[in-house]
Amino acid sequence: MVVGYVLVGALAGLIASVVALLLGASFWLAFGLYPLVGSAILVLLPAARMLVGHLADQGKAAIAGDSGNPQGYAPLIEPAPDRPVAVTEAPMRILAVDDDAFILELIPMISAKAGFSEVTPAASGEEALKLLTGSDTPFDCLLLDISMPGMNGIEFCRRVRQIPRYRQTPIVMLTAMRDVANIGDAYRAGATEYATKPFDIEELGMRLRRAQETVHAQRGTGPARQENSECRRRIRIQNQDFELPEELRLQAGGSLVDPTALSSYLTQLPGKEVAGVQMLAVSIDEVEAVYMRSSSQQFVALLEDLAATAVGCFGADQTVMAYTDDATLLVATNYANPLHAINIETDIERRLHGNVSSKDAGIGISVGGPVQLQGAKAERAGMATDRVIALAENRAMDKQGRSVAGLLRR
């Protein structure tokens, strides 16, 4: 646009000079008219354009006002139908636990930058437990240092999860250690997130915002955080829902976590540790039929047995597991020995059938995997999960096909 104004100004100045010469003006007068007229045009054209635009806008506004609001009253904005009324959320209360005084001063500043100003510091696990049990208003999120004298963050996290109203509270572990053993211990103890020191302001802020989303979801379901901790995982089979009790996680030695926590665990693994972790899926053969002939209690008992059996195969301190919504058990393990699907399947079935609480010794399972974690950090969990589930489904179909073929040969 500016270049256009310059060209028009130059052309107008040139025309003025030529006209002056044709009318008998001196060369110097014609030469002086060139910059004078050109500069005037360069200033007047934008001003004229702005004036015309302003007048046009006023005209449109007047027309709109006359047609839509003849009385000249301020327009009324009607609320959209069925729009929920916004409820002011209480600020998220954060408890930060760290034996380092500098970190305890730093966390409130970083949290404030992310929009969270209610941070209560505690210098030890013992002090933090007193705050948790002595406060009438529960904390909404916990930030825990792993390495503390006395009660460390892992033990503190386990104790927190035993307090009914804190069983589902978001817990972010803070540590400089990024090895698979410490990360696994944190998630098995009940952590939902894992943040490394030195702190990245954006990273910690993102984790706090995710915790806030969880808190808002919990506040919106059920009466007044009524033992929010009693919030349970739902599994859906044959269009029917049933809930997994908290005891199911405890029966599996802490290795059984929420699917979101398993995904976070796989995402947080450092690159040097990824190669040592393998992923499997364990599905119950004909799970719909098993579910239909079982009571909810019997089916939950079967899931307990299956999770405990998987832990027995790989070791509680080497395994992080989660059930999907259709009761497929996802297993991430850093088990040192080579894994083969058929051997794992046989071992789990043998252990499962030998368990006295397994009423149906004929229940079969199909194992998909193991697979190595691959892809970008943010994608590795989803890629591995999809692959092992597909492998387990293929294994189940293969077994079913062989069974049908065997019947036809009889």
C-alpha positions in Angstrom: 0.0 0.0 0.0 2.8 2.5 0.9 4.6 1.7 -2.4 1.4 2.5 -4.3 1.1 5.9 -2.5 4.8 6.7 -3.5 4.2 5.8 -7.1 1.0 7.9 -7.3 2.8 10.8 -5.7 5.7 10.6 -8.1 3.4 10.4 -11.1 1.3 13.4 -9.9 4.5 15.5 -9.3 5.7 14.6 -12.8 2.4 15.6 -14.4 2.4 18.9 -12.5 5.9 19.7 -13.7 5.1 18.9 -17.4 1.9 21.0 -17.2 3.8 23.9 -15.7 6.4 23.8 -18.5 3.6 23.6 -21.2 2.0 26.7 -19.7 5.3 28.7 -20.0 6.6 28.4 -16.5 10.4 28.4 -15.9 12.4 25.2 -15.5 13.1 25.9 -11.9 9.4 26.5 -11.1 8.5 23.2 -12.8 11.3 21.4 -11.0 10.1 22.7 -7.6 6.5 21.6 -8.3 7.6 18.0 -8.7 8.5 17.3 -5.0 5.9 19.7 -3.7 3.0 18.0 -5.5 4.3 14.5 -4.9 4.7 15.1 -1.2 1.2 16.6 -0.9 -0.3 13.6 -2.7 1.6 11.2 -0.5 0.1 12.8 2.6 -3.4 13.5 1.3 -4.2 10.0 -0.2 -3.9 8.0 3.1 -5.9 10.7 4.9 -8.6 10.7 2.3 -8.8 6.9 2.5 -9.1 6.9 6.2 -11.9 9.5 6.1 -13.9 7.6 3.5 -13.5 4.4 5.5 -14.7 6.1 8.7 -17.7 7.6 7.0 -18.6 4.2 5.5 -18.4 2.5 8.9 -20.7 5.1 10.4 -23.2 4.6 7.7 -23.2 0.9 8.2 -23.7 1.3 11.9 -26.5 3.7 11.4 -28.3 1.3 9.0 -27.8 -1.6 11.4 -29.1 0.4 14.3 -32.2 1.6 12.5 -33.1 -1.8 11.2 -32.3 -3.9 14.3 -32.9 -1.5 17.2 -35.2 1.4 16.1 -35.6 2.8 19.6 -31.8 3.2 20.0 -31.7 1.0 23.1 -28.7 -1.1 23.9 -29.2 -4.5 22.4 -30.0 -7.4 24.8 -27.9 -10.5 24.7 -30.0 -13.5 25.4 -28.4 -16.5 27.1 -27.9 -19.6 25.0 -30.4 -22.3 25.8 -29.3 -25.0 28.2 -25.9 -23.3 28.8 -24.6 -24.3 32.2 -24.1 -21.6 34.7 -20.4 -21.1 35.4 -19.5 -22.0 39.0 -16.5 -20.3 40.5 -14.0 -23.0 41.4 -12.1 -22.8 44.6 -8.4 -22.4 44.2 -6.3 -25.6 44.2 -4.6 -26.2 47.5 -1.1 -27.6 47.0 1.1 -29.2 49.6 4.8 -29.1 48.7 7.1 -31.6 50.6 10.9 -31.2 50.4 13.7 -31.2 52.9 15.6 -28.5 50.8 14.6 -25.0 52.1 15.6 -23.4 48.8 13.2 -25.7 46.9 10.4 -24.9 49.3 11.0 -21.2 48.6 11.2 -21.8 44.9 8.1 -24.0 44.4 5.6 -21.3 45.5 7.2 -18.8 43.1 7.0 -21.2 40.2 3.5 -22.3 41.1 2.4 -18.6 41.3 3.7 -18.0 37.7 1.5 -20.9 36.6 -1.5 -19.4 38.4 -1.5 -21.4 41.6 -0.9 -19.3 44.7 -2.1 -21.5 47.5 1.0 -23.6 48.4 1.7 -24.9 51.8 5.3 -26.0 52.5 6.4 -29.0 54.6 10.1 -29.9 55.3 9.6 -33.6 55.9 7.2 -36.5 55.4 6.3 -36.5 59.1 5.4 -32.9 59.1 3.4 -33.3 55.9 1.4 -36.2 57.3 0.4 -34.1 60.3 -0.8 -31.4 57.9 -2.8 -33.9 55.9 -4.5 -35.5 58.8 -5.0 -32.3 60.9 -6.6 -30.2 58.2 -10.3 -30.0 57.9 -10.0 -28.9 54.3 -8.1 -31.4 52.2 -5.3 -30.6 49.9 -6.0 -30.9 46.2 -2.5 -31.7 44.9 0.7 -32.9 46.5 4.3 -32.2 45.3 6.7 -34.7 46.9 10.5 -34.9 46.8 11.7 -38.5 46.6 15.0 -38.2 48.4 14.3 -37.0 52.0 15.9 -38.2 55.3 13.7 -40.3 57.5 10.5 -40.9 55.5 11.3 -40.6 51.8 8.9 -39.6 49.2 8.1 -43.1 48.1 7.1 -44.2 51.6 5.2 -41.0 52.2 3.3 -41.5 48.9 2.3 -45.0 50.0 1.0 -43.7 53.3 -1.0 -40.9 51.7 -2.7 -43.5 49.4 -3.9 -45.3 52.6 -5.8 -42.2 53.7 -9.3 -42.6 52.2 -9.8 -39.0 51.0 -6.4 -38.9 49.4 -6.6 -42.1 47.4 -7.3 -40.2 44.1 -5.5 -36.9 44.9 -3.0 -36.0 42.1 0.6 -36.6 43.4 3.6 -35.2 41.5 6.9 -36.6 42.4 9.9 -34.2 42.3 13.4 -35.7 41.9 16.7 -35.4 40.1 16.8 -39.2 39.6 15.5 -40.5 36.2 16.4 -44.2 36.3 13.7 -46.8 35.6 13.9 -48.1 39.2 13.0 -44.8 40.9 10.4 -43.8 38.3 8.8 -47.2 38.6 8.8 -47.1 42.4 7.2 -43.7 42.3 4.3 -44.8 40.1 3.9 -48.1 42.0 3.6 -46.1 45.2 0.7 -44.1 43.8 2.2 -41.1 42.0 0.3 -39.7 39.1 3.1 -37.5 37.6 6.8 -37.3 37.7 8.8 -34.0 37.4 12.6 -33.7 37.4 14.9 -31.2 39.0 16.1 -28.6 38.1 12.6 -27.5 37.5 11.4 -26.4 34.1 8.8 -23.7 34.8 6.7 -24.6 31.8 6.8 -28.4 32.6 5.8 -28.0 36.2 3.1 -25.5 35.3 1.7 -28.1 32.8 1.7 -30.8 35.4 -0.1 -28.5 37.9 -2.7 -27.7 35.3 -3.3 -31.3 34.6 -3.7 -31.9 38.3 -6.2 -29.1 38.4 -8.2 -30.7 35.6 -8.4 -33.9 37.6 -9.4 -31.9 40.7 -12.2 -30.2 38.8 -13.5 -33.5 37.4 -13.5 -35.0 40.9 -15.4 -32.0 42.4 -18.0 -32.3 39.6 -18.8 -35.9 40.3 -20.5 -37.1 43.4 -21.3 -35.2 46.6 -18.8 -32.8 47.9 -15.7 -34.8 47.4 -17.5 -37.5 49.3 -14.6 -39.9 49.8 -13.4 -38.8 46.4 -10.9 -41.4 47.1 -13.6 -44.0 46.7 -13.7 -43.0 43.0 -13.1 -46.2 41.2 -12.1 -47.4 37.7 -14.9 -48.5 35.5 -14.7 -51.4 33.1 -17.2 -51.8 30.3 -18.1 -55.2 28.9 -21.2 -56.2 27.0 -22.4 -52.6 27.4 -22.4 -53.0 31.1 -20.3 -51.1 33.6 -18.8 -52.3 36.8 -16.2 -50.7 39.1 -12.8 -51.9 40.1 -12.3 -51.5 43.8 -9.2 -49.8 45.3 -8.3 -53.1 46.9 -7.5 -54.5 43.4 -4.5 -52.2 43.2 -3.3 -53.2 46.6 -3.8 -56.9 45.8 -1.3 -56.5 42.9 1.4 -55.3 45.2 1.0 -51.7 44.1 2.0 -52.6 40.5 -1.5 -52.0 39.2 -2.1 -48.3 38.5 -4.5 -46.2 36.6 -4.1 -46.3 32.7 -3.2 -42.5 32.8 -0.4 -43.2 35.3 0.9 -46.1 33.1 1.0 -43.8 30.1 2.8 -41.1 32.2 5.3 -43.7 33.4 6.1 -44.8 29.8 6.4 -41.2 28.7 8.7 -40.2 31.5 11.3 -43.0 30.9 14.6 -41.5 29.8 15.9 -42.5 26.4 18.7 -44.6 27.9 16.2 -46.7 29.9 13.6 -47.3 27.1 15.4 -50.3 25.6 15.2 -52.2 28.9 11.4 -51.9 29.2 9.0 -54.3 27.3 5.3 -54.1 26.9 2.7 -56.9 26.9 -1.1 -57.3 26.8 -2.9 -60.1 28.7 -6.5 -60.6 27.7 -9.0 -63.1 29.0 -10.3 -65.4 26.3 -14.0 -65.0 25.5 -14.1 -62.3 28.2 -17.8 -61.5 27.4 -18.9 -65.1 28.1 -16.8 -65.2 31.2 -18.3 -62.0 32.4 -21.9 -63.1 31.7 -21.6 -66.3 33.7 -19.9 -64.6 36.6 -21.1 -62.3 39.3 -19.4 -58.9 39.6 -17.6 -60.1 42.7 -16.4 -63.2 40.9 -15.2 -61.3 37.9 -13.3 -58.8 40.0 -11.7 -61.7 41.8 -10.6 -63.1 38.5 -9.0 -59.7 37.6 -7.3 -59.7 41.0 -5.9 -63.2 40.4 -4.7 -62.3 36.9 -2.9 -59.1 38.1 -1.3 -60.9 41.0 -0.3 -63.8 38.7 1.4 -61.3 36.3 3.2 -59.7 39.2 4.4 -63.2 40.3 5.8 -63.8 36.8 7.8 -60.6 36.4 8.3 -59.3 40.0 6.5 -56.4 41.8 9.5 -54.2 41.7 9.9 -54.6 37.9 6.4 -54.2 36.7 3.8 -51.4 36.2 0.4 -52.5 35.0 -3.1 -51.1 34.2 -6.4 -52.5 33.1 -8.0 -51.1 29.9 -11.7 -50.3 29.8 -12.4 -53.8 28.3 -10.4 -55.7 31.0 -7.2 -56.2 29.0 -4.2 -56.1 31.3 -1.4 -53.9 30.0 2.0 -54.8 31.5 5.2 -52.8 31.3 8.2 -54.6 32.7 11.9 -54.2 32.9 12.3 -58.0 33.6 15.9 -58.9 32.8 15.3 -62.3 31.2 14.1 -62.6 27.5 10.4 -62.8 27.2 8.4 -65.1 24.8 4.7 -64.7 24.5 3.9 -68.5 24.4 6.0 -69.1 27.5 4.5 -66.2 29.4 1.0 -67.3 28.4 1.6 -70.9 29.6 3.2 -69.6 32.9 0.3 -67.2 33.7 -2.4 -69.8 32.9 -0.6 -72.4 35.1 -0.4 -70.0 38.0 -3.9 -68.7 37.4 -5.4 -72.2 37.5 -3.5 -73.1 40.6 -4.9 -70.1 42.5 -7.7 -71.3 44.9 -9.7 -68.2 44.3 -10.0 -68.9 40.6 -13.3 -70.8 40.4 -13.1 -71.6 36.7 -9.9 -73.6 35.9 -10.9 -73.6 32.2 -10.4 -69.9 31.8 -7.7 -69.1 29.1 -5.7 -66.1 28.4 -3.9 -64.7 25.4 -0.7 -62.7 25.5 0.3 -60.1 22.9 3.9 -59.0 22.8 6.4 -58.4 24.1 7.3 -55.2 22.2 9.9 -52.6 22.7 8.9 -49.0 23.2 9.4 -47.0 20.0 8.6 -43.6 18.6 8.8 -40.1 20.0 8.5 -39.6 23.7 4.9 -38.4 23.6 3.8 -41.2 21.3 5.6 -44.3 22.6 2.9 -45.2 25.2 0.0 -45.1 22.6 2.0 -46.9 19.9 3.1 -49.8 22.2 -0.4 -50.1 23.7 -2.1 -50.4 20.3 0.4 -52.9 19.1 0.3 -55.3 22.1 -3.5 -55.2 22.2 -3.7 -56.0 18.5 -1.2 -58.9 19.0 -3.3 -60.3 21.9 -6.5 -60.1 19.8 -4.7 -61.9 16.9 -3.4 -64.6 19.3 -7.0 -65.1 20.7 -8.4 -65.4 17.2 -5.7 -67.9 16.2 -6.4 -70.1 19.2 -10.1 -69.9 18.5 -9.6 -70.9 14.8 -7.4 -73.9 15.8 -10.1 -74.9 18.3 -12.8 -74.8 15.6 -10.6 -76.7 13.1 -10.0 -79.4 15.8 -13.7 -79.8 16.3 -14.3 -80.2 12.6 -11.7 -82.9 12.3 -13.5 -85.1 14.9 
